[in-house]
């Protein structure tokens, strides 16, 4: 359905059901009035839709007297990178502290019957006592029994300076215990993805499923001369093409649209294309869609089997906005393979699961740590080799593989693939500076109920054979 057809259908529905149209107008007016009242208060609610949870969080804090405390139940988004809540968290930390933050996962709706079972909520105790400078964190607890055991053990105490160094927005990670906090802190010492010293990748949404709908063909069969439009389900980890597509787009139309869009966006500083060489911007042959790219699913959750789902998608496909890709602004092709390997690993995904609630946003991805070993570092070289071999599945990747220095289609069996993936996990864990015991803890706490032992045994087998030093930290010391 084209945009005009969609608008005509909506107008027809409004004519046929004026009662619902009137109800919608009334609800929109009420929402606008609530937004106006909320914005008029002395609270920094940020941008976007007005959420009452933000208003109540601010109100509760402003009602607390000196040395007083308040307990509140809030969605976990109040503790993450949601609009307006960073300033709330920073004010609490400046004028008091988070005495206790207990996270509950609504598994099987044991907390709230009318809330989605994959959502998490926080039981938060705030204290207006600026002389105290540590935070108590525990969870997520998936049942009443887990909650009781966690309460008996007590929260993990984190110093305020350590906590503020973890992320630029003072967000709260999910840390089940003190060992998780130790691992999280060690991994956080590595450079942030968005400020990496050796390469720069910028996330890009290539086309929008709604705004660019007129460009798409939703036929079941592939039209002549058409390229696939990728959704998140179109790829998986080490599976660049699942044969499940959102739509089709004429190849000529795709090139024209993306070429004109890049020229327009390159003029704006906030664009991913800002600062690219003019000869690159002006050439259709340099369009990102002409080469393989690292794409990721931005709709995800920490309770999924995997939270960070990335893949090196083939050339001549167009991902829609729920499957952004990473534009390589600076660095080498080998850096792309290295990054793909790190993002695909269990250690990186374990870290991401501490932070993600329902989306892997650009800001969140940019704040996550990526090791920074020298280009000659054996762990980096092995990561590039393994990721390159796993990604270059067929001749569509021939040019990319040649630049990386790996053969095409070299992984011949599932057993060989599984072994390479295990070796990759071991390399990445070693570069993050994890010990064997900590790597085991990562697997034990990665996903509730999964049978991790066979994969962990393979990973540990490789881990014990690696003798290189960890990657240096952002400060240049040993990790």
Residue pairs with C-beta under 8 A, 6 or more apart in sequence:
1 9
1 213
1 218
2 213
2 214
3 213
3 214
6 213
14 21
31 50
34 50
35 49
35 50
38 45
38 50
38 52
38 55
39 45
39 50
41 55
41 58
41 59
42 62
43 54
43 55
43 58
43 59
43 84
43 88
44 58
44 84
44 87
44 88
45 51
45 54
45 55
45 58
45 83
45 84
46 54
46 82
46 83
46 84
46 85
46 86
46 87
47 83
47 84
48 83
51 82
53 74
53 75
53 77
53 78
54 78
54 82
54 83
54 84
54 85
54 88
56 72
56 74
57 72
57 74
57 78
57 85
57 88
58 88
60 70
60 72
60 126
61 70
61 88
61 91
61 92
61 126
63 70
64 70
64 96
64 126
64 127
64 128
65 128
66 128
67 127
67 128
67 129
68 127
68 128
69 99
69 125
69 126
69 127
69 128
70 125
70 126
71 123
71 124
71 125
71 126
72 124
72 126
73 121
73 122
73 123
73 124
74 121
74 122
74 124
75 119
75 120
75 121
75 122
76 103
76 119
76 120
76 121
76 122
76 172
76 357
77 85
77 357
78 85
78 88
78 122
78 124
79 85
79 89
79 101
79 103
79 122
79 124
79 171
79 172
80 171
80 172
80 355
80 357
81 169
81 171
81 361
81 363
81 364
86 169
86 170
86 171
89 169
89 170
89 171
90 170
92 98
92 126
93 160
93 164
93 170
94 130
95 128
95 130
96 126
96 127
96 128
96 129
96 130
96 132
97 126
97 127
97 129
97 130
97 132
97 133
97 134
97 135
97 160
98 124
98 125
98 126
98 135
98 136
98 172
99 125
99 126
99 127
99 132
99 135
99 136
100 123
100 124
100 125
100 136
100 155
101 122
101 123
101 124
101 125
101 135
101 136
101 137
101 138
101 139
101 155
101 172
102 122
102 123
102 124
102 138
102 139
102 141
102 147
102 150
102 151
102 155
103 120
103 121
103 122
103 123
103 137
103 138
103 139
103 140
103 141
103 172
103 174
104 111
104 120
104 121
104 122
104 123
104 139
104 140
104 141
104 147
105 118
105 119
105 120
105 139
105 140
105 141
105 142
105 303
106 112
106 115
106 116
106 117
106 118
106 119
106 120
106 121
107 117
107 142
107 143
107 448
108 117
108 143
109 115
109 117
110 142
110 143
110 144
111 121
112 121
115 121
118 301
118 303
119 357
119 358
120 139
120 140
120 174
120 302
120 357
122 172
133 159
133 160
133 161
134 157
134 158
134 159
134 160
135 157
135 158
135 159
135 160
135 163
136 154
136 155
136 156
136 157
136 158
137 155
137 156
137 158
137 172
137 173
137 175
137 181
138 150
138 151
138 153
138 154
138 155
138 156
138 175
138 176
138 177
139 147
139 150
139 174
139 176
140 174
140 176
141 147
141 150
142 448
150 176
153 177
156 175
156 177
156 178
156 180
156 181
158 175
158 181
162 185
163 170
164 170
165 188
166 173
166 184
166 185
166 188
167 173
167 188
167 355
167 367
168 367
169 363
169 367
171 355
173 184
173 354
173 355
174 302
174 353
174 354
174 355
175 181
175 184
175 354
176 445
179 438
179 441
180 354
180 441
180 445
182 438
183 350
183 434
183 438
183 441
183 442
184 351
184 354
186 432
186 433
186 434
186 438
186 479
187 347
187 351
187 369
187 432
187 433
187 434
188 351
188 369
189 369
189 433
189 473
189 474
189 475
189 479
190 369
190 370
190 371
190 372
190 432
190 471
190 473
190 474
190 479
191 197
191 369
191 370
191 372
191 474
192 366
192 367
192 368
192 369
192 370
192 474
193 201
193 365
193 366
193 367
193 368
193 369
193 370
194 365
194 366
194 367
195 366
196 370
196 372
197 372
198 331
198 335
198 372
198 375
199 328
199 330
199 331
199 332
199 335
199 339
200 328
200 329
200 330
200 331
201 294
201 326
201 327
201 328
201 329
201 331
201 336
201 339
202 272
202 326
202 327
202 329
203 272
203 324
203 325
203 326
203 327
203 362
203 365
203 366
204 272
204 288
204 324
204 325
204 326
204 327
205 320
205 321
205 324
206 258
206 288
206 289
206 318
206 319
206 320
206 321
206 324
206 325
207 215
207 229
207 249
207 257
207 258
207 318
207 319
207 320
207 321
208 320
208 321
209 231
209 246
209 320
209 321
209 322
212 257
212 320
215 249
215 253
215 254
215 257
216 229
216 246
216 247
216 248
216 249
217 223
217 226
217 247
217 248
217 249
217 250
218 247
218 248
219 248
222 228
222 248
223 248
223 250
225 250
225 251
225 252
226 248
226 249
226 250
226 251
227 248
227 249
227 250
227 251
227 254
227 289
227 316
227 317
227 318
228 234
228 245
228 248
228 317
228 318
229 245
229 246
229 247
229 248
229 249
229 317
229 318
229 319
229 320
230 245
230 246
230 295
230 313
230 317
230 318
230 319
230 320
230 323
231 244
231 245
231 246
231 319
231 320
231 322
231 323
232 297
232 298
232 299
232 309
232 322
232 323
233 242
233 244
234 241
234 242
234 244
234 245
234 246
234 313
234 317
234 319
234 323
235 241
235 242
235 295
235 309
235 311
235 313
235 323
236 242
236 309
236 311
237 306
237 309
237 310
237 311
237 344
238 311
238 344
238 390
238 391
238 417
238 421
239 311
240 292
240 311
240 312
240 313
240 314
240 391
240 393
241 313
241 314
246 320
249 318
251 316
254 289
254 318
255 284
255 287
255 289
258 287
258 288
258 289
258 318
259 284
259 287
262 273
262 281
262 287
263 281
263 282
265 271
265 272
265 273
265 274
266 273
266 274
266 276
266 281
267 274
268 274
272 327
272 329
273 281
273 327
275 329
276 329
280 286
284 290
288 325
288 327
289 315
289 316
289 317
289 318
290 315
290 316
291 315
291 399
291 400
292 312
292 313
292 314
292 315
292 391
292 396
292 397
292 400
293 312
293 313
293 325
293 326
293 327
294 310
294 311
294 312
294 313
294 325
294 326
294 336
294 339
294 340
294 343
295 310
295 311
295 312
295 313
295 319
295 323
295 324
295 325
295 326
296 308
296 309
296 310
296 311
296 323
296 324
296 325
296 326
296 343
296 360
296 365
297 309
297 322
297 323
297 360
298 321
298 322
298 323
298 324
298 359
298 360
298 361
299 322
299 358
299 359
300 307
300 308
300 309
300 356
300 358
300 359
300 360
301 307
301 356
301 357
301 358
302 352
302 353
302 354
302 355
302 356
302 357
303 448
305 447
305 450
306 349
307 349
307 352
307 353
307 356
307 360
308 343
308 344
308 348
308 349
308 352
308 360
310 340
310 343
310 344
311 391
312 336
312 340
312 391
312 397
312 400
313 319
313 325
314 396
314 397
315 396
319 325
324 362
326 336
326 339
328 335
328 336
333 400
333 403
333 404
334 375
334 384
334 403
334 404
334 405
336 404
337 383
337 384
337 387
337 388
337 391
337 404
337 406
338 380
338 383
338 384
338 387
339 370
340 387
340 391
341 383
341 384
341 386
341 387
341 424
341 427
341 428
342 348
342 370
342 371
342 383
342 428
344 387
344 421
344 424
345 424
345 425
345 428
345 429
346 425
346 428
346 429
346 442
346 443
346 446
346 455
346 459
347 425
347 428
347 429
347 432
347 434
347 439
347 442
348 368
348 370
348 428
349 446
350 442
350 445
350 446
351 368
351 369
352 360
352 368
353 446
355 364
355 367
355 368
356 364
369 432
371 379
371 380
371 428
371 431
371 432
371 470
371 471
371 479
372 471
372 472
372 474
373 379
373 380
373 431
373 471
373 472
374 380
377 431
377 468
377 471
378 468
379 427
379 428
379 430
379 431
379 466
379 468
379 471
380 431
380 471
382 423
382 427
383 424
383 427
383 428
383 431
384 404
384 405
385 405
385 406
386 420
386 423
386 424
386 427
387 424
388 401
388 404
388 405
388 406
389 406
389 407
389 410
389 411
389 420
390 411
390 417
390 420
390 421
390 424
391 397
391 400
392 398
392 400
392 401
392 404
392 406
392 407
392 408
392 409
392 410
393 408
393 409
393 411
394 408
394 409
395 408
395 409
397 408
398 408
401 407
401 408
411 417
411 420
418 455
418 458
419 458
422 455
422 458
422 459
422 461
422 462
423 459
423 462
425 455
425 459
425 462
426 439
426 459
426 460
426 462
426 463
426 466
427 462
427 466
429 439
429 442
429 459
429 463
430 463
430 466
430 468
430 470
431 470
431 471
431 479
432 470
432 471
432 479
433 470
433 471
433 478
433 479
434 442
436 460
436 463
436 464
439 456
439 459
439 460
439 463
440 456
440 460
443 452
443 455
443 456
443 459
444 452
446 452
469 478
470 478
470 479
471 479
472 478
472 479
473 479
